């Protein structure tokens, strides 16, 4: 007969219960590829007591001078103390309760309003899903979105961020979309220890380690590769470069110049313009003159780095110019906005883009299960298809939630420290979100599409994709 008893030095039932919070949010959202929760190390001492009954021969003196052998049943008790055992317990969300504010500071008006509104909607969808998951498992806290409009300006970004922090007590802000707003808000959020996650800011100037800025996108050194790759595929030797003279425009233009000249190309003219001008006639006239000087033909192209509010008036002038209508145009992701197409813009703009065979690069849709579910849910909620890249905003919201729960409390410094760990095990619509030391995605798959008119509709048709491992662009069927 063998009996064992064990005594635990620490109770862990509550810790395991809290662990469910993080795991359910991760699994329900398709996000956590492994446990990212904080851990508590407990030392457990096990004491095993064994009671053994066995026959034993004992010599006993029965009377004086007489010895007899008697068989008796004797109980032997052995106590063994096992060495201390270390048990790691996953816990999460122990300091969270009630409504937890999540700031959303996006460009809802101004030149990026079309993108900003879509990004906001993607974030609201993500938080709806998270809150529904929390409700289903009986957790008593929820995430409350609080929206502010940056108006697409540096001043507006600072005002929106300050309002969220100082009047709403926000410790995590999603947005702004563009580098202009992120750069404007950076010193403030760093000083206030408020985490800011941008879906789409790519400026290399903001790729700094150990700050409060994180980005669910790659920087312009990656963004510029498909643009230069397309120029090489077209066998272009000379370009006229026209770009916004802000943080984003300068950063991407610098990458294009560096990579294109390294490949043997020539920058025939470089025109940096001030955004939000009432008229771009002078810039377009200069571009036309320099392109004519370089030589109109297949070996000359225009590279344009613009947003909707400046891109449309630039194209409206360029479409009337015979020189600019006789060379190829290549741009970045913003050119793929539906705002360049009718009914949002005059049909003449789209006709010009088709005429010049406009090429635009953009992050490629991952087509994984999470992405497909995201698109399906977005259409069900809003009755329309999401813009390209809105999945980056969707992922930024889920990443923020995972980081907050991982931190276990709503405090900026703790969330900042937890965020890279949460990202390392987060799988979203983009795929794996492991960040580099600057808090950005190190790689991103880009494709290049060309605007074509098919029937009476304008459609972007993918023609090439960038291999992030090699940095090379290859044609697709």
Secondary structure, 3 states (H helix, E strand, C coil): CCCCCCCCCCCCHHHHHHHHHHHHHHHHHCCECCCCCEEEEEEECCEEEEEEEEEEEEEEEEECCEEEEEEEEEEEEEEEECCCEEEEEEECCCCCCEEEEEEEEECCCCCCHHHHHHHHHHHHHHHHHHHHHHHHCCCCEEEEEEEEECCCCHHHHHHHHHHHHHHHCCCEEEECCCHHHHHHHHHHHHHHCCEEEECCCCCHHHCCCCCCEEECCCCHHHHHHHHHHHHHHCCCCEEEEEEECCHHHHHHHHHHHHHHHHCCCEEEEEEEECCCCCCCHHHHHHHHHHHHHHCCCCCEEEEEECCHHHHHHHHHHHCCCCCHHHCEEEECHHHHCHHHCCCCCCHHHHHHHHHCCCEEEEECCCCCHHHHHHHHHHHHHHCCCCCCCHHHHHHHHHHHHHHHHHHCCCCHHHHHHHHHHHHHCEEECCEECCECCCCEECCCCEEEEEEEEECCEEEEEEEEEEECCCCEEEECC
